[in-house]
Amino acid sequence: MKPRIHPDSRLVVFRDRAADAAFLTRSTADSAKTIEWEDGNTYPLIDVEISSASHPFYTGRSRVLDTAGRVELFERRYGRTATRH
């Protein structure tokens, strides 16, 4: 890498508040908040809304929507308004 054109990379802790999980990784992100990690060192802390620990795709808790059933339910509830020729 060319010197002085890339941001500094450092160890940072990302904490997923929804899943109560934290990850130590390298990042160029910076934060005023800090946290003491399991190794006894203090690292910048960045809180995130969602990560692989809480995202339904990665956790396997995703819901499959039955779109055909929802359309039929809508038509039963409100009736079919368009007529076919």
N, C-alpha and C positions, 0 to 999 in steps of 0.2 A: 504494500500500500504506500502511496505517496504520503510523505509527512505533511502535517498541518492542514490537510483538506478533509479529513474524516473526523467526526465527533469522537470523543473519548468513550471507550467501552469500559464498563465497570460492573462489578457484581451488584445486583439489585434483587430485592425480595418483592415478588408480586403476590398479593394476598387477595383471594377470592372470598368476599364477605358472605356470599350466598352459601358456599359449601364449607366455609371455615377451613380452607386449605391455603397453604402458602408454598411458593416455589422460589428457589434461589437460582438465578440465571444471570447471564451477561446481557447488558442492555446499555443503550446510550441515553435512556430516560433518566431523569434526575428528580429528586423529591426532597422537600424540607423535612418530611417525617422520616424517622429512623426506627429500626427494630433490632433487638439483640437476637441473633440467630442461634441455632442449636450448637454451633461450633464456638460460641462465646464472642464472636466478632459482631460489630454493629454495622448494618447495611442500610442504604436508603430503602424506604418502603413505599410501594405504589399499590393503592387499593383499586381493584377492578370489579366491575359488575358481574362478569361472567367469564369462566375459563373452562378448560376441558374437564375440570372437577365438577362443574355444575351444569354444563350445557347438555340438553337432552340427547343430542346426537351421540355424544361420547359416553354418556352414562347409561344409555339404553332405555331411558324412561320416556321416550318420545311417544306421542299419541298419533295414531293414524286416523285421519279424518275420513269418514265415509261420505264423500261428496254426493254420490248418487242418492243415498238415504236422506241427506239434507235437502236435496232438490225435491224429492218426493214429499217430504214432510212440509216443505214450503208450499207446494202445490195443493196438498190436502188442506192445509190451514187457510190459505188465501184463495184457493181456486185457480184454475188456469185462465188467464186473461186473454191470451192470444189464441185465435182459432186457425186451424190449418185448412187450406183449400185443396 
